[in-house]
Amino acid sequence: MNIRVTLDGRPVDAVLNDSPAARDLAELLPLTLDLEDFHDTERVAGLPRKLNTDGASEPAAAKAGDIAYYAPWGNLALFYQDGPAPSPDLLVLGHLDVSADQLGQATRITIEAAS
């Protein structure tokens, strides 16, 4: 599922996978979110509501560039470093084609449906 993403006003290539949680995120679009650093590994932002995690795939460790969802807190997470060990609470939703430096310094993301 292609999406349009801008980080601090600069476009980046991005795609969502076909998981139930990623499809649920797509239903919330467009979104503009303020990002904060978390553990020098990811940029995080709260979503307007929790996503549907029914039918989630097997846990996978997030890699740099991954768009993920942390279910217990309802956060969107953008990893600029490889993440922790796989956890059923962390669902990878897609991927951003962006440098770790740009993603690690981003303060605002806008996500829109691709036209």
Long-range contacts (C-beta under 8 A, 24 or more apart in sequence): 1-26, 1-94, 1-114, 2-114, 3-29, 3-94, 3-111, 3-112, 3-113, 3-114, 4-111, 4-112, 4-113, 4-114, 4-115, 5-96, 5-109, 5-110, 5-111, 5-112, 6-109, 6-110, 7-96, 7-98, 7-102, 7-103, 7-106, 7-108, 7-109, 8-105, 8-106, 8-107, 8-108, 9-108, 10-102, 12-96, 12-97, 12-98, 12-102, 13-96, 13-97, 13-98, 14-67, 14-94, 14-95, 14-96, 14-97, 14-111, 15-94, 15-95, 16-67, 16-93, 16-94, 17-92, 17-93, 17-94, 19-55, 19-56, 19-57, 19-91, 19-93, 20-52, 20-53, 20-54, 20-55, 20-56, 21-51, 21-52, 21-53, 21-56, 21-69, 21-91, 21-93, 22-93, 22-94, 23-52, 24-51, 24-52, 25-51, 25-69, 25-76, 25-93, 25-111, 26-113, 29-111, 29-112, 29-113, 30-110, 30-111, 30-112, 30-113, 31-109, 31-110, 31-111, 32-108, 32-109, 32-110, 32-111, 33-76, 33-108, 33-109, 33-110, 33-111, 34-107, 34-108, 35-78, 35-106, 35-107, 35-108, 35-109, 37-104, 38-77, 40-81, 41-79, 41-80, 41-81, 41-82, 41-83, 41-84, 42-68, 42-77, 42-78, 42-79, 42-80, 42-81, 42-83, 43-77, 43-78, 43-80, 43-103, 43-104, 43-106, 43-109, 44-70, 44-75, 44-76, 44-77, 44-78, 45-75, 45-76, 45-109, 46-73, 46-74, 46-75, 46-76, 47-74, 47-75, 47-76, 49-74, 50-74, 51-91, 53-91, 56-88, 56-91, 57-91, 58-86, 59-86, 59-87, 59-88, 59-90, 60-86, 60-92, 61-85, 61-86, 62-90, 62-92, 64-100, 64-103, 65-95, 65-96, 65-97, 65-98, 65-100, 65-103, 66-92, 66-93, 66-94, 66-95, 66-96, 67-92, 67-93, 67-94, 67-95, 67-96, 68-92, 68-93, 69-93, 78-103, 78-106, 78-109, 79-103, 80-104
